Amino acid sequence: MNVLVNGFFPDRNFGDDLFLKFSTYYCKNPAIRNIEKDKRNFFQWLLYLYKLDCYIWLGGTFIDKDSTLKTILSMLFEFSLLKLFNVKLEFKAVGFSSEVDFFKFFSQKYIVFISNSLSVRDIKSYKFCENYNSRVVLVKDLVLEHFEDYMGDDIFLDKPTTDDFRYSTLVCLDKEASIPYASKVKNEVSNLNFFTIQIASPYVKDRQELISKKFIKQLVDKPKFKLTDYQSAGNVLHEINQSQLIITDRLHVAICAVLLKRKVYLIAVSEKLKTAHLLFDNDVSYYLKIIKAESKD
């Protein structure tokens, strides 16, 4: 069976690379879209798609306010071709944002309608999708579903940190809008001076580093910090596990921190982050503190 999996991978984003780790739960030896597409010209790629049996999209928020027109048009074109070629189109544990304009909303509806198999990770997405696809299923986020199986693979492979940054505060921020909320967590870190800046998406390393540094400098006057580049999902998990407190605006960094029983401040600068606690089956309020950013609407 020829199966292709899609997502923002490989080695480009922490959450998506975790999804890729879990792809074998849904198919054996899947091919990875980004790798396969790069090997072919346009016509070779069309032929490759034609020969597929199944195309699987793994996790993540599907079309949000940051999705570009080019990306959306590319997706719509590819998905339409797959339907024309009679390839099974599956979406696993995805989320749909309501913070979108009319075109993105229409695109979401179209994708939901043409999917052969669709599961979503949150109740809001489920209520949206059931209007256009009666086969939609509500499931756990992929990381919540499979984390325990993955945990032993490479989380502890790195040598334990022995310097001053062991049990430091890990900061992993991606959005400029998070910076003003440093005051909300300042009391919690007032007695800490050591910070680890974790890069979670190497393609935007400079932005993540700059935003994280700006945030830290609002917490303490003379911070000491180290920068940890993105190497793998396991490397990020190791750094989370070595830290005593996590500050982030990234969903799966927060989810993994909670699963590793680390306290985390989640700066909720987007819709999906404000309801992150609802993804868990149990009460996680002891570990997860959500700071809701004010809407600009």
Summary of the structure (lengths in Angstrom):
residues: 297
radius of gyration: 19.7
end to end distance: 47.5
largest distance: 60.5
contacts: 927
relative contact order: 0.12
helix: 44%
strand: 20%
